[in-house]
Amino acid sequence: MKKSDLIKFYKQMLLIRRFEEKTGELILKGEIKTPCHLCIGQEAVAVGVCSALDKQDYVFSNHRGHGHYLAKGGDIKKLMAEIFCKETGCSYGRGGSMHIIAREQGFMGSAPIVAGTVSLALGAALALKIKMEKRVSVSFFGDGATGEGVLYESLNFSALKKLPLIFVCENNLYSTHLPIRECRPDIGIFKIAQPFGIKAFQIDGNDVLKIYETAKKAKKMCLVSKGPVFIECLTYRQSGHVGPNDRIQSENKDIRPKREVEAWKKKDPVKRIRNLIIDKKVLESQKLEKIEKEIEKEVEEAYKFAKSSPICKKEEINKYVFNQE
């Protein structure tokens, strides 16, 4: 792995982390009204997969999509403005946190419906196969999507047609607030792809280097008609299902076991890549601190941009709902 790649991974992961932390702070202050599903703790999946892609490759996201958007090259100011429902947002303020898009970067959109974009990623992959284009389509979804029939239908059809489609399951062990052990008889999600003859991997979702290597391998397979590929990334959200925490207000405690939360925080993907950079003497702590300050400044500038941006006019609320092209 090149030193420049390690630094790039850290910058991208830290940008996502600081953005999500700022968003959580603004939610608690009451400045942000739209529901936000933060990806704190899951940054390695977004960065590892998207770093293996090219700009022209397609990415389809889900309700927890801020990290995917930023990792694929989406504009941070437009994302913050969208969360504030401002006209300058990536969806012109009409979508909020869960309906974001950056087509110019190959980020084809997100949707809050569980498994709602899986079939869209499938359709895009079919179009690429028909047109014989050397690109891939990526579908990000959570472990909760395994309870939706469209995922299995998409696995079957994509395997039948050998489509250039990469299924990326971010298994954070909870479907909303339900532990995976209470909704699956076998918690190994990657196994669902195997009956369809699909190559499947289960990897450490907090190891950005392993994710990057696996995603590169998956893309290579897809480009020579050996796709689709299924990747299960074992990870954990440090934030709440919606918003910064999952606290029961009357008792002021997290719904998840404290010991479990603390154990996963020790596997923090951002700290992990930072420690690797220091251990391998890629950069000194002082230079890392400089990078960190620059990223904090970038996030603050995005916040100021969003706050100063105009909201859409009431008489134009239906504008942009349908494609105008």
C-alpha positions as CSV (number, residue, x, y, z in Angstrom):
1,M,0.0,0.0,0.0
2,K,1.4,3.4,-1.0
3,K,1.9,6.0,1.8
4,S,-0.2,8.4,-0.2
5,D,-3.1,6.0,-0.1
6,L,-2.9,5.6,3.6
7,I,-3.0,9.4,4.0
8,K,-5.9,9.7,1.6
9,F,-7.9,7.0,3.4
10,Y,-7.4,8.8,6.7
11,K,-8.4,12.2,5.3
12,Q,-11.6,10.8,3.8
13,M,-12.5,8.8,6.9
14,L,-11.8,11.7,9.2
15,L,-13.8,14.0,7.0
16,I,-16.8,11.7,7.2
17,R,-16.4,11.4,11.0
18,R,-16.1,15.1,11.7
19,F,-19.1,15.8,9.3
20,E,-21.2,13.3,11.1
21,E,-20.2,14.5,14.6
22,K,-21.0,18.1,13.5
23,T,-24.4,16.9,12.2
24,G,-25.1,15.1,15.5
25,E,-24.2,18.3,17.4
26,L,-26.5,20.4,15.3
27,I,-29.4,17.9,15.8
28,L,-29.0,18.1,19.6
29,K,-29.0,21.9,19.3
30,G,-32.2,21.8,17.3
31,E,-30.8,23.4,14.2
32,I,-31.2,20.3,12.0
33,K,-34.8,19.1,11.8
34,T,-34.7,16.4,9.2
35,P,-34.1,12.8,10.5
36,C,-30.4,11.8,10.1
37,H,-28.9,8.3,10.2
38,L,-25.3,8.8,11.1
39,C,-22.5,6.4,10.0
40,I,-20.1,7.1,12.9
41,G,-18.0,3.9,13.3
42,Q,-18.7,2.7,9.7
43,E,-16.5,5.1,7.8
44,A,-14.0,2.4,6.6
45,V,-16.7,0.6,4.5
46,A,-17.6,3.7,2.5
47,V,-13.9,4.8,2.0
48,G,-12.6,1.3,1.3
49,V,-15.1,0.4,-1.3
50,C,-15.3,3.8,-3.1
51,S,-11.5,4.1,-3.2
52,A,-11.5,1.0,-5.4
53,L,-13.9,2.6,-7.8
54,D,-13.5,5.1,-10.6
55,K,-15.6,8.2,-11.0
56,Q,-17.7,6.6,-13.7
57,D,-18.7,3.6,-11.6
58,Y,-22.1,3.7,-10.1
59,V,-23.0,3.8,-6.4
60,F,-26.4,3.4,-4.9
61,S,-26.9,4.1,-1.2
62,N,-29.4,3.8,1.6
63,H,-30.7,5.8,4.5
64,R,-27.3,5.9,6.2
65,G,-25.6,7.4,3.1
66,H,-23.6,10.5,4.1
67,G,-20.3,8.5,4.1
68,H,-21.0,6.9,0.8
69,Y,-21.8,10.3,-0.8
70,L,-18.6,11.9,0.6
71,A,-16.4,8.9,-0.2
72,K,-17.6,8.9,-3.8
73,G,-16.6,12.6,-4.2
74,G,-19.8,14.4,-3.3
75,D,-19.6,18.1,-2.4
76,I,-19.6,18.5,1.4
77,K,-21.2,21.9,1.2
78,K,-24.1,20.7,-0.9
79,L,-24.6,17.8,1.5
80,M,-24.7,20.0,4.6
81,A,-27.1,22.4,2.8
82,E,-29.3,19.5,1.8
83,I,-29.5,18.3,5.5
84,F,-30.6,21.9,6.3
85,C,-33.2,21.6,3.4
86,K,-31.7,24.6,1.6
87,E,-32.0,25.4,-2.1
88,T,-28.2,25.0,-2.5
89,G,-28.4,21.4,-1.4
90,C,-27.5,18.4,-3.6
91,S,-31.2,17.7,-4.0
92,Y,-32.2,21.4,-3.9
93,G,-33.4,21.1,-0.4
94,R,-36.2,18.8,-1.3
95,G,-34.7,15.5,-0.1
96,G,-33.1,16.1,3.3
97,S,-30.6,13.6,4.8
98,M,-31.9,10.4,3.1
99,H,-32.4,11.6,-0.5
100,I,-29.0,12.7,-1.6
101,I,-27.4,12.5,-5.0
102,A,-24.2,13.4,-6.9
103,R,-24.6,12.0,-10.4
104,E,-21.5,13.9,-11.6
105,Q,-19.5,11.7,-9.3
106,G,-21.3,8.4,-10.0
107,F,-23.3,8.6,-6.8
108,M,-26.7,7.8,-8.2
109,G,-28.7,8.5,-5.1
110,S,-30.0,7.2,-1.7
111,A,-33.4,6.3,-0.4
112,P,-34.8,5.5,3.1
113,I,-36.7,2.4,2.0
114,V,-34.9,-0.7,3.3
115,A,-33.3,-2.4,0.3
116,G,-35.0,0.3,-1.9
117,T,-32.0,0.9,-4.1
118,V,-30.8,-2.7,-4.5
119,S,-33.0,-3.2,-7.6
120,L,-31.9,0.2,-9.0
121,A,-28.2,-0.9,-8.7
122,L,-29.3,-4.1,-10.5
123,G,-30.9,-2.2,-13.3
124,A,-27.8,-0.1,-13.7
125,A,-25.6,-3.1,-13.8
126,L,-27.9,-4.7,-16.5
127,A,-27.6,-1.5,-18.6
128,L,-23.8,-1.7,-18.3
129,K,-23.8,-5.3,-19.4
130,I,-26.1,-4.6,-22.4
131,K,-24.0,-1.6,-23.5
132,M,-20.7,-3.5,-22.9
133,E,-19.3,-0.7,-20.8
134,K,-16.3,-1.4,-18.5
135,R,-17.9,-0.1,-15.4
136,V,-19.5,-1.6,-12.2
137,S,-22.5,-0.8,-10.1
138,V,-22.4,-1.0,-6.3
139,S,-25.3,-1.5,-3.9
140,F,-24.8,-0.5,-0.3
141,F,-27.3,-1.8,2.2
142,G,-27.5,-2.8,5.9
143,D,-28.1,-6.2,7.5
144,G,-31.8,-5.3,7.8
145,A,-32.1,-5.5,4.0
146,T,-31.8,-9.3,4.3
147,G,-35.4,-9.4,5.4
148,E,-36.5,-8.0,2.1
149,G,-37.4,-10.2,-0.9
150,V,-36.0,-7.8,-3.5
151,L,-32.4,-8.6,-2.3
152,Y,-32.8,-12.3,-3.0
153,E,-34.5,-11.6,-6.4
154,S,-31.6,-9.3,-7.3
155,L,-29.0,-11.9,-6.2
156,N,-30.7,-14.5,-8.5
157,F,-31.1,-12.3,-11.5
158,S,-27.6,-10.8,-11.3
159,A,-26.1,-14.2,-11.0
160,L,-28.2,-15.5,-13.9
161,K,-27.0,-12.6,-16.2
162,K,-23.4,-12.4,-14.7
163,L,-23.9,-8.7,-14.1
164,P,-21.1,-6.3,-13.0
165,L,-22.7,-5.7,-9.6
166,I,-21.1,-5.6,-6.2
167,F,-23.4,-6.1,-3.2
168,V,-22.0,-4.5,-0.1
169,C,-23.7,-5.4,3.2
170,E,-22.7,-3.2,6.1
171,N,-23.6,-5.5,8.9
172,N,-23.6,-3.4,12.1
173,L,-25.4,-6.2,14.0
174,Y,-28.7,-4.3,14.5
175,S,-31.7,-3.9,12.3
176,T,-33.0,-0.6,13.7
177,H,-32.9,-1.7,17.4
178,L,-33.3,-5.4,16.9
179,P,-30.0,-7.5,17.4
180,I,-29.2,-9.6,14.5
181,R,-29.2,-12.8,16.7
182,E,-33.0,-12.2,17.2
183,C,-33.9,-12.0,13.5
184,R,-31.6,-14.5,11.8
185,P,-31.0,-18.2,12.6
186,D,-27.5,-17.9,11.0
187,I,-25.8,-14.5,11.5
188,G,-23.3,-15.1,8.6
189,I,-25.0,-12.9,6.0
190,F,-22.5,-13.6,3.2
191,K,-23.8,-17.1,3.0
192,I,-27.0,-16.0,1.4
193,A,-25.2,-15.3,-1.8
194,Q,-23.6,-18.8,-2.1
195,P,-26.7,-20.8,-3.2
196,F,-26.8,-18.5,-6.3
197,G,-23.2,-19.3,-7.1
198,I,-22.0,-15.8,-6.2
199,K,-18.5,-15.3,-4.8
200,A,-19.0,-14.0,-1.3
201,F,-16.6,-12.5,1.3
202,Q,-17.0,-11.8,5.0
203,I,-14.4,-9.3,6.1
204,D,-13.5,-6.9,9.0
205,G,-15.6,-3.8,8.2
206,N,-13.4,-1.6,10.3
207,D,-10.2,-2.4,8.3
208,V,-10.2,0.0,5.4
209,L,-7.2,-1.7,3.8
210,K,-8.9,-5.1,3.8
211,I,-12.1,-3.6,2.4
212,Y,-10.2,-1.7,-0.3
213,E,-8.3,-4.9,-1.4
214,T,-11.5,-6.9,-1.4
215,A,-13.4,-4.3,-3.4
216,K,-10.6,-4.1,-5.9
217,K,-10.8,-7.8,-6.4
218,A,-14.6,-7.7,-6.7
219,K,-14.4,-5.0,-9.4
220,K,-11.8,-6.9,-11.3
221,M,-14.0,-10.0,-11.3
222,C,-17.0,-8.0,-12.4
223,L,-15.2,-6.5,-15.4
224,V,-14.3,-10.0,-16.8
225,S,-17.9,-11.3,-16.4
226,K,-17.2,-13.2,-13.2
227,G,-19.6,-11.1,-11.2
228,P,-21.7,-10.4,-9.3
229,V,-19.8,-10.3,-6.0
230,F,-21.1,-10.1,-2.4
231,I,-19.1,-8.5,0.4
232,E,-20.3,-8.6,4.0
233,C,-18.5,-6.0,6.1
234,L,-18.7,-6.6,9.9
235,T,-18.9,-3.2,11.6
236,Y,-20.7,-1.2,14.2
237,R,-22.4,2.1,14.4
238,Q,-21.2,4.2,17.4
239,S,-24.1,6.6,17.0
240,G,-27.8,5.9,17.4
241,H,-30.0,4.4,14.7
242,V,-31.4,7.9,14.1
243,G,-29.5,10.8,15.4
244,P,-26.4,10.9,17.7
245,N,-27.6,8.3,20.3
246,D,-30.1,5.5,21.1
247,R,-30.7,6.7,24.7
248,I,-33.9,5.8,26.5
249,Q,-34.8,9.3,27.6
250,S,-36.5,8.2,30.9
251,E,-33.5,6.2,32.0
252,N,-30.8,8.1,30.1
253,K,-29.0,4.9,28.9
254,D,-28.2,3.3,25.6
255,I,-30.5,0.4,24.4
256,R,-27.4,-1.6,23.6
257,P,-25.2,-3.2,26.2
258,K,-22.5,-0.8,27.5
259,R,-19.8,-3.5,27.3
260,E,-20.6,-4.2,23.7
261,V,-20.5,-0.5,22.7
262,E,-17.2,0.0,24.5
263,A,-15.7,-3.1,22.9
264,W,-16.5,-1.9,19.4
265,K,-15.2,1.7,20.2
266,K,-11.8,0.1,20.8
267,K,-12.0,-1.1,17.2
268,D,-12.7,2.4,15.9
269,P,-11.7,2.5,12.2
270,V,-10.6,6.1,12.2
271,K,-8.2,5.6,15.2
272,R,-7.0,2.4,13.6
273,I,-5.8,4.0,10.4
274,R,-4.3,6.9,12.3
275,N,-2.3,4.6,14.5
276,L,-1.1,2.6,11.5
277,I,0.1,5.8,9.9
278,I,2.1,6.7,13.0
279,D,3.4,3.2,13.6
280,K,4.6,2.9,10.0
281,K,6.2,6.4,10.3
282,V,4.2,7.6,7.3
283,L,3.5,11.0,9.0
284,E,4.4,12.5,12.3
285,S,1.7,13.4,14.9
286,Q,2.2,17.1,14.2
287,K,1.5,16.7,10.5
288,L,-1.6,14.6,11.3
289,E,-2.8,17.3,13.6
290,K,-2.5,19.9,10.8
291,I,-4.6,17.7,8.5
292,E,-7.2,17.3,11.3
293,K,-7.5,21.1,11.8
294,E,-7.9,21.6,8.0
295,I,-10.7,19.0,8.0
296,E,-12.4,20.7,10.9
297,K,-12.2,24.0,9.1
298,E,-13.7,22.4,6.0
299,V,-16.7,21.1,8.0
300,E,-17.2,24.4,9.6
301,E,-17.2,26.1,6.2
302,A,-19.8,23.7,5.0
303,Y,-22.0,24.5,8.1
304,K,-21.7,28.3,7.4
305,F,-22.5,27.8,3.8
306,A,-25.6,25.8,4.7
307,K,-26.8,28.3,7.3
308,S,-26.4,31.3,4.9
309,S,-28.1,29.5,2.0
310,P,-31.7,30.3,1.1
311,I,-34.6,27.9,1.6
312,C,-36.8,27.1,-1.4
313,K,-39.8,29.3,-2.2
314,K,-43.2,27.9,-1.2
315,E,-44.5,28.3,-4.8
316,E,-41.6,26.3,-6.1
317,I,-41.8,23.4,-3.7
318,N,-42.7,20.9,-6.5
319,K,-39.8,22.1,-8.7
320,Y,-37.1,19.4,-9.3
321,V,-39.5,16.6,-8.1
322,F,-39.3,15.2,-11.6
323,N,-36.3,15.1,-13.9
324,Q,-36.4,18.3,-16.1
325,E,-34.0,16.9,-18.8
